[in-house]
Amino acid sequence: MGEAMVVIKGQINRREFEVPFQLCACTLKQMGVSYCVNTNVGHAGGAVDFFLFFQSYPNEFPPSGLAQLRRENPFAPFFFVLGAGCEGMLRTAGPIDSPFYVYAHAWNENYVTQLRLFLNNQPSLFSLPTTAEQDEVALFWTKPSKHPNPATEKTHPSESSPPSSPYCLILTRHGPFGNDPAMNQLIADEQRRIGCRPVFSATPPFDGIIVADLNHAPKKKILESIKSLRRQFADNDFTVYVDSPRIEEKSDYIQTGVTRVLAKLR
């Protein structure tokens, strides 16, 4: 990206932001990327390539100010690391002005990797358009972790993908919750893009990953359905994604046997 410039804003000295800030700052220094903290963009030394916001509470960064930054830097991603005071913000204070954010308690080094890739002009999370929808961003993290067993290769003869592609079992509003063809197609297209063979039914043994959209269904029935699926597919990587789950909701899903919970981002 040549002489890249990153602008970091927020109360970076707060304890909850200590780890993500240090990791990001260390990575930028190792890459030789210039960054400035809590400075006016006009004094940042030119166009900004990436904005990193450490947000402690809702609307800490006024919408009018963010809109101005957007106008001045239309291609720079806005990445928000949200503090505990932002829990529930999407329900009460409106959406984040970006498809890219993570709560500080859910921070992991994958985000540093994505930042490094982006600044090195390689495909990354932040290469998605700034208008990306919640499903597009959530699905970015859905990666295959297992490959099919030759013994089960004939389970889905109608699929025309290469034999080496892992299967992805798609469960959209699964079990007693009906079906959503549009969402099925969205997930299927994304799984094909990353090299999987999407299927909508399977019987054990199933070698592949399971992706489930758990929105708009009673919580109790969702958990019961997950437990039932886990009894059938005990060894499979099982990813679910929902709209902005609270911490305790994630814990409930994990306790039923889910491998990971991905939050939609709007």
Summary of the structure (lengths in Angstrom):
residues: 266
radius of gyration: 20.3
end to end distance: 28.5
largest distance: 62.2
contacts: 766
relative contact order: 0.11
helix: 39%
strand: 20%
